[in-house]
Amino acid sequence: MARKRPEDEFPFNEIVRVSLSEISPESSINVRRTGIEENVELVKSSIQAHGYWPDAPVALRPHPDPQSAYAYESVTGQCRMKASFALNLKEIPAIIVDLDDDAALKRSFMENSKRGALSFPDCTYWVERKYNELMTQGMTSQEAFEQTAAFWDLTVPKAEQYFTLHALPSELKEMVERKELPQNAALAIVESCRNQFDLKQGEEAMKERAEWFCAQDREQRKLARKAMRASGHNASPEDVSRKFEELTSRDHSTIPVTLPAESQEKLIQYGQDRGIYEPAAIISNIVAQTLRD
């Protein structure tokens, strides 16, 4: 027997009660894909203490797959729905909305944005997914990036960056999310390993390069990023190390200078008059000005 169509049972955009057995436990268009477990636990605790809020319906759409065993797919309210499943509730309040994929994604994005920015892994996932979808429609790469950026309310360079960073192994994406690995360093890591032919080999190379980068001190990390970028795609660890040593030796080419006390005071005053307070920056400014003169 054919599955009853949702519109035959419930009107659109009105709060109704829907059996959980009719709702798919997973959604293909809920934009928040990571970091939801903790929120689900919080919602479970709230429902157990106070009951389900009748005035907080989830948003569902008729399931886009006619062969699905479920009548509905969730658009918003993912944590409430998952908490309800975990607590074995029979039904929950919902609004049925008639949305295609793009409209459903937009609604999910707007709803989730109210609760905070998406995680870094989620951003890279959705940019990569939308870009690939547009490319299959025959767009050029530039057109696909422009429309991907517009869809997710990003600049084109940011969309391109997220697309590239989607290649990071999941462990490194989590490091970026925790701010243990800067995004600009992660980008240099991906670009220096981009042409690895074997996916597993490429991921291992990125992990090794990230470990090497994180072992450097703050000043060395600047040179490490330059070394990875200057070494080109598919650079070996030896290539990056050689470039790093070359840049380090250049960076450490210094000329020792000793200033008498009265000159140091003049130096500090010179900098303060120009809004410069670091001694090294003041000296660099004086040298640059002298050479220009």
Buried (B, 14 or more C-beta within 10 A) or exposed (E): EEEEEBEEEBEBEEEBEBEBEBBBEEBBBBBBBBBBEEBBBEBBEBBEEEEBEEEEBBBBBBBEEEEEEBBBBBBBBBBBBBBBBEEEBEBBBBBBBEBEEEBBBBBBBEBBEEEEEBBBBBBBBBBBBBBEBBBEEEBEEEEBBBBBBEBBEBEBEBBBBBBBBBBBBEEBBBBBBEEEBBEEBBBBBBBBBBEBEEEEEBBBBBBEBBEBBBEBEEEBBBBBBBBBBBBBEBBEEEBBBBBBEEBBEEEEEEEEEEEEEEEEEEBBEBBEEEEBEEEEEBBEBBEEEEEEE
